[in-house]
Amino acid sequence: MFNAITYIERRKELKKNFKKGILLFLSNEESPMNYADNTYHFRQDSTFLYYWGIKEPGFAAVINMEKDEDIIFGEDRSIDEIVWMGFGESVKDKAQKVGVEEIKSYSKLNDYLNKHINKSVEIHFIPQYRQANLAMLEKLLGINHNRINEYSSKKMIKSIIKQRSIKSKEEVNEISKAVDISYEMNTAAMRLITPGIVEREVFGKIEGIALSKGDGVSFPIIFSVNGQILHNHSHENIMKDGQIAVLDSGAQTTLGYASDITRTIPVNGVFSEKQKEIYNIVLASQIKSIEMIKPGIKFKDIHLEAARTTANGLRDLGIMKGDINEAVEKGAHALFFPHGLGHMIGLDVHDLENYGENFVGYSKSIKRSDQFGLAYLRLGKQLKEGNVVTVEPGCYFIPALIEKWQNEGKHTEFINYEKLGDYLDFGGVRIEDDVLVTENGFEILGKAIPKTIDEVQEACTK
């Protein structure tokens, strides 16, 4: 946990947005893998972590604006739980560590809320993404679980997004710690990757680093020689000489803060000339994008500049053609760069995504596009000092998508389909760093992870 004053000040800041009502927070619960007592690794809800700091399941909390009181609901461990799990801290001790004096039994939560509901006090709650909490809210509030999120508080959503989107110095330090773990993961992968081994041999070892140095991975590791599959979670390929592998992974600190780093690595330790050409296009796009970061700029504009940089590089190789500005405007580049440039990162690897991307990444004046590729941009709005974002351009050759567009005669004025026949087995390249928006510009967080061709190739030989 951070110091108690951190959680007190966070709740105090949230309260400024409300004059009345009750703000309700539910912790996550254990989730069984294949039977009740065999559970997945527990991860607390990020909003509950942010305001209440408790990492264990079985809690709820309220901020009662009517009485200006903060209450944590929970239970001390029973004797049976102590036998199997140990004594643990009391609810009182946990509460005091985050500056909360009043505690109640979890069993009293229903009565507490009903008493206020009967007095027509508004209950504010955030969208839920786990079935157990949807069922709990149905029990507590009498709303059908299939419709719970329709009644979530837009005021609470917007207030929390505004607050959590600006990272404090201590939060930035935590994200930097996570990136430092990512440094160990990525450089280990560069040493481990070699022709003839199965992808899972690398995947397992780098996940072990995340577990040994923090609280595991911040999302399931993406690692494959099939880098053209953007979120490939299979690790069963035998890596071959001449292939490149995309490693998209992140670590989580013991306080829950995430990193998200991508590197593209030659299986034999040396990029071919063709691989170098595509890699350097993506690297140029990433460097230019990072250099544009500053308060006030729209992330959507940075994304579009990344697209133009990528398209220009592909035109130089004869893969694209024509007016590049027009090509990007019409979305022709998305054949090769079909995802967004990046997203917010913090306690969630896609920070605050459970609130809805349009709330987090867009605004009244900046709307999400419906154009293929650009529609996947998670963050479009203006950047502010204290935001932490990922910057992750890529270039991919996806045979099924190429075939579809070619058969449809799509964007033939911008795409040289004949040339693409030489790239159908290429795979993909993605490069990603985590970047803080500072007062006048940017800071790439954490220890610098090998990124240039020379740096990556050198790391592969160590």
N, C-alpha and C positions, 0 to 999 in steps of 0.2 A: 504493500500500500504506500501511497504518498503520505505526507504529513496530514493530520486531521484538518488543518486549516484549509488545505486544498479542497477537500470535499465540502467543507462549510461554505467556502467562497463560491464554489460551483453552484450549490443549491441556492445561495443568496442571489446570484446573478440570474438564475432561472426564475426566481420568485418575482423579479422586477417586471415580468411580462404578465403577471396575473394579479388581480385584485380580490378574487374570490374563487371558490371551488376547491376541489381536492385533486391533486396530481397523484396518480396511482402508478407504481412501478412493480413489475413482477420479475423475479429472478428466473433463470432457466431451471429446468429439472433434468435429472438423469434420463438418458435415452437408451433403451435396451438394444443390443446388437441382435441377439437371437433368443434370449430369454431374460426375464426381469432382472436377475442379479448380475448379468454379464453385460455391462454398459460400455458405450463409446466413451472415449476420453472426454471429460466434462469441459465445456466452455461456457463461461458465464455470458449472459446478455451484455453487450457493450454499453448500453445506456445505463443499466444497473451498475456496472463497474464504474462508469464515469462519475455518477452522483453518490454511490453508496459504498464502493470499494470492496465489497464482499465477493469472494470468488466461489463460494460454495452454493449448492442448490438448496431449495427449501425456504426461500425468503421472499418477502414482499416489503414494500415501503410506501409511505404516503407523505406528501407535503400538504398539510391542511392550511389553506390560506385563510380560512375563517378564523382559525385560532393561532395562526403563525406557529405551527408545531411540525416537527419532523419526527416520524415514528418508524421504527423497524419492527416488522413482524417475523418471528422465527421461533424455533424450538431448540433447546439444548438436547444433546444426544441422550437417547434412552440407554438403559443398562445393556440391552442387547446390541445396540449400535456401538457402544463403548467396547464391548467384547470383541467385535469384528473390526472396528475402525479406529479404536483409540478414543481418548477422552475429548480432545479438541478444545478450542476456545469456547467459552460461553457466548451466548447471544449478546449479553451485556458487555463483555470485553470487546467483541467485534464492533458493536455500536459505538463504544467510547473511542475506538481508534479512528472513526470517521466523524467524530464530533456530534453524535446523537445520544441524547440522554434518555429519551423515552422509548421503551421497548414493550411489545405485547406478544402474547402467544399467537402463532400463526392461525390457530383455530378461532381466534377472535376477529379475524379480518372480515369475514362475511357479516357478522353482526355490526361491526364498526361501519362498514360501508352502507348497510341497509338503514342504519339509524340516520345517516346523512341523506341518503336517497329519499327517504320518507319525508325529509324536510326540503326536498327539491334542490338539494345542493348538487351542482354539476360535477360529475366525475370525469376528469381528463385522463386519457390513456393513449399509448402509442400503438401503432400496428404490430400485430403479433405474427410470427413466422413458424412457431412450433405448435403442434396439435395439443399438447398438454396445456399450454397457456391459453389457447383458444377455448378449450373445454373449461378451464378455470374461470375465465372471464364470463363464459355463459352462466356458470354457477353463481358468480358474484353479482353480475349485473342483469341477468335475465334476458340477455340478447342471444339469439340463435348463433351458434359458433360459426356457421357459414357466412354470417353477415357482420361479425364482430368488427372487422377492419373498416367497414363502411361507416362505423360510428366513432372511429378513432378521432382524436382531437387535432384538427388542423393547426390550431393555435399552439398546441404543445409540440407538434411536429416541427413547425417553422421556428419556434423558439429554441428548441434543442439543436436543430441543424445550424442555426446562426451561431450558437455558442460553441458547439463542438467543432465547427469548421475552422475555427481560429485556434491554433495550437499554442499552448504556453511553452515557455522555455523547458520546463521539466518534461513535457510531452515530446518535444523535439529531441531531447536527449534520449528518451526511450526509443524513439523511432531510429535514431542513429545507432543505438545499441543493437537493434534488430538488424540493421544493415551490416553492422560489423560481423554478426553471425552469418549473414548472407555472404560476406567476403569469404569466410571459411568454407561455406558450402560450395560456392562457385569455383574457388581455386582448387578445392579437393576434387571436384568433378573434372576440371581441366587435366589434373594429374591422372585421374582414374580411367578416363575414356580412352579406349583403345580398340582396334579391330578384333572381332572374334568373341567379345563378351556380350552378355545379354543386358539390355538397358536396366533391368531391375537391380543388377549388381551395383550400379552407380546410384540409382534412385534410393535404395535402402541405406547406403552408407551416408549419403548427404542428409537424409531425413534423420539419421542417428545423430548427426552433428547438431541439428536444430533441437533435438530432444536433450542432448547433453549440455547445451550451452544456454538454453532458454526454456520455453514452455511448448516446444515442438514447432511444427510448421504453421504458418498463418493461413494456408489453404493447401489442398492436395497438390503435390508436386506435378508439374507438367514437364515431362522429359521424354523426347523421342527424336529419332532420325526422320520421322514424318512430321517435320516442323510446319508443313502446310496445313496440318490439322490444328487449329488454333488452341483448343483446350483438350489435348490428347492425354488421357490418363491411363493409357495402356503402356506397359513397360516390358513387352515381351519380344521385341525385335532383337536379333543378333546384329550388332553394329558392324558395318563393313568399311573396308578401306575406301577412301574417297567420298564418304558421306559426311554431312554436317548434322549436328544434333542441337536442338533448341532446348535450353533449360530455363524454365520459368518457375521460380520458386520464391518462397519467403519464409522468414522466421518470425516467431512471436516471443516477446520478452515475458518474464514472469509477471509483469503487470498488464500484459495483454496487448501491447503495441506491436504493430506489424511492419515488416518490410516486404517489398515485392520487386524482385530483380530478375531480369532476363539477360542471358548471354547465349550466343550461338558459337558452337565449338566444333572444330574439325576433328573427326574421329581418329585420323592418323596423326594429328598434331600440326598439320600444315594445310592451309587453304589452297585450293586450286586457283588458277587465274580467273576462271568463270565465277567461282565462289567469292573471290576477292572483289570482283566488279560489283556484284550485288551487295555484298557486305558493306563496302565503302559508300554505296548509295544510302543505305539505311543509317550508317554511322553519321554521314553528313546531315541527314534529315534530323537525327536525334540531337546532334550538337547545335544545329541552328535553332531547333525548337527550344532547347534549354536556354539558349542565349536570349531568346525573346521574352522569357518569363520575367514579369514585374507586376506590381500592383496596378490594377486598372485595365490590363489587356484582357480581351476575351480569349478563353482557352480554345474556343471554336476557331478563332482566327489563327492561332498557333497551329492547330490541327490542319487547317487548309494550307498553310505555308509548308507544313511537313509533306502534305500530299503533292504540292507543286514541286518541291525539291526531289521527291521520289520520282515523279513523272518525268521531270527534266533528265534525271539520271538514266531512266529507262529509255528515253528518246535518244540519248547519246549512244546507247547500245543497239538502237534500231528496233527495240521492242515496242515503244510507243512512237507516235508521230503526230504532226499537226500542231495546232495552237494549244500549248499546255494549259494556259489559263482557262480556255474554253473546255478543254478535256476535263479539268478538275471541276469546273462549274457544272458540267453535265454528269460527273461521277464516273468517268471512264477509268480513272486511276484505281477505283475500288476493286477492279479485277485482281489487283496485286496488293492493295492495302485496304482490306474490307472491314477493318475495325477502327475504333476510336484511338486517339493518341494517348489517352490516359484517364486517370480518375483520382479522386481524393483518396488519401490513405491515412490511417490513424489507428484507433482501436479495432476497426474493421479493415480488412485489406481493400475492399471496396467500401470506403468509409460511409456509414450511415445508409447503406443501400436498402436496408429493411424499411426505410421511410418512403422509398420510391425514388427512382433516379430523377424524375422530373422535378421533384421538390429539392433534391440535393444539387443537381447539376445544371438546372435551368431556372429561368425567372420569368416574370411577366413580359419582359421585353425581349428575352432570348429564348426562342422556342426550339424544341427538337425537330430536326429535319425528318422527312419520311423517305429520303433518297437512300438507296442501298449503300451501305458502308457508313455514310455520315449519320444514318439513323442509329448506329451502334455507339456513337460518341456519348460516353456517360457524363461528361462534364463540358458544358458549353459556355457558361456564364463568366463574368469578369472575375479575375483573380484578386485576392486580397492578401495583404501582409499577414503572415501566420498560416496561410493554407499550406498543406503539404500534398503534392501531386506526384503521380507517376508520369514519366515521359517514355513511351514505348512504341515508336514507329516500327513497321515491319514491311517486308516484301515477300510474297508467297506465290507459288505457282501451283494452283489447285486444279488438277486435271478435270474434275467433274464440272467445275465452274467455267473453266476455259471452254470445254466442249459445249456447254449450254449456251454461253454467250456467242460462240462462233456459229452454232447452228441457227441462232436467232438473228444473226447478222448485226449484232449489237456493237455500237461504237466502232465500226470498221474504219471510220475516218481518223481514229486515234490509236487503234491497236493493230499491230502487225501480227496477225494470227499465224502466218507462215513461219515467222521467226520463233514463235512460241513452241514449235515442235521440238526445238533443241533444249527446252527447259522443263518438259513434263515430268522428269524424274529428279528435278532439282531439290524440291522440298521448300524450305523457307528460312528467312532470317528475321530475328527480332532482337532489339537491344533496348534495355530498360533500366532507368535509375529513378531514385526517389528524391524529389527536389522541394526545398522550402522556398516559399515566396518571402523575400526579405523586404526591408523598407524601400530599397532602391533597385532590387533585382532578384537574385536567386542564390541558393547555396545547395550544391549536391551533397546529400547527407551521407555520413558514414565513411568508412575507409574505402579508398578508391579501388574498385574491382577492375582487373584487366579488361580493356575494352577495344583498344586499337588492334589491328591485325598483328602487329609485332608483339604487343603485350600478351595477347591471347596465345599466340604460338610459343612465346617464351614460357608462359605459365604451364603449357602442356608438357614441356620438357623437364620441369623441375621435379 
